[in-house]
Amino acid sequence: MIKALHLANNKLARINGDEAFKTNRVSFLNLEANEVEDLDARLTEIMPNLQTLVLDNNRLKELPTYLKEAPSKLRAISIRQNPFRCDCSRTGRFAIQQWLFLQYVEIWIAITSFTINI
């Protein structure tokens, strides 16, 4: 039974859920150092026990809004070194980050490694 899935350094551009077939017990998913631009909404359905999601050093410009509907077991998301866009809107692009903060989900962000494209 797989509880930790390490897919770091694989040049993955998109995660659609098919990679995670029969991994409903995974609690730790490491997607660090890939080329991920987006995560398919099925990922949280396929991994209902996911507690930690590592997305460091990818190509994310924003976090998917469906994460706010993720299982309550999700406790940590690491999103360092991604080229996030910033429009400074509380209801727009960064609404998911605000929701995560309000839900007491631990987010590790290294401010010095943050890249903001304007």
N, C-alpha and C positions, 0 to 999 in steps of 0.2 A: 504494500500500500504506500503510495507516494504522498509525502507530506510537504516536501520542499522541492520546487522545480526551478532549476537554474538554467536559464536560456541566455545568459550574458554573452556578449561578444560574438554574435552570430549573424550580424548584418540583417536582422529581421526588420522589415519596413512596416508591416501591419500584422496585428494579432487579431484573428477573426474567431478564435474559439476552437477551430478544428485541431489546432496543435495540442489542445488540452483534453482530448478525448479520454473519458474515464478517469478524470483527475478530480473528482468531487471532494476528495479529502485533503487536497492541497491547501495548506495554510500560509505558505511562504512562496511568493513568485518573484524571481529576480530576472528582470528584462534589461538590466544595465548594459550600457555601451552597445546599443543596437542602432537602428535607424528608424525607430518607431515614431510615426507621426500621429497615429490614432489607434484607439483600442475599440474593438467591436463590443457592443452592448451585451452580447452573449457570454462574454468572459465571466461576468459576475454570476450569471445563471449556471454556467458550467462549474464554477469554483465557488459554491455557496459558503464554504468554510474559510475563505481567504481572509487572513488577518493582516498580512504584511505584503505590500506591493512596492517593488523597487523599480523606478523608471528613470534613474539617473543617466545622464549623458546620452540622450536620445534627441529626437527632433520635434518634440511636443511644443506646439505654439499655444495650446490651451488644454486644460483638463476636460475630459468628456463630461457633459452635464449629467449623464445617466449614473455617474458614480454616487450622486446624492441618493439614489434609490438602491444602492449596494447593500448587501447584508450587514446587519449590525455588528457582525464579527470583525469587520474591517477596522483595524486600529492604527495602522501606520502606513503612510505613503511617503516615499522618498522621491523627490523630483528635481534634484540638483542638476545643474548644467544642461538645461534645456532652453531653447531660444523663445521663451514665452513672449507673447505680444501683450502690451499693456495699454488699455484704453481708459484705465482708472474708473471704470463704471462699476458700481456695486450691484447693478442688476444685469449687466451685460456679460462680457467675456469672463470676468473673474467671479461670477456668482458662485461657482462650485467651490472655489477656495474659501470664500466667506462661509458657505454652508459647512464645510469641513471644520473650520475653526469653531463655529457655533456648536457643532456636535461633539466637540472635544476629541476629534480625531487628531492624533499626533502627526504633524507634518515636519519633516526635516528639510530645511532649505538653507543652503549656504549662500547667503546674500552676496558674498564676494564672487561667487562663481555664476551668478545669475546673468544671463544675457538677455537684454531687452532690445528688440528691434522697433524702432520708431519710424 
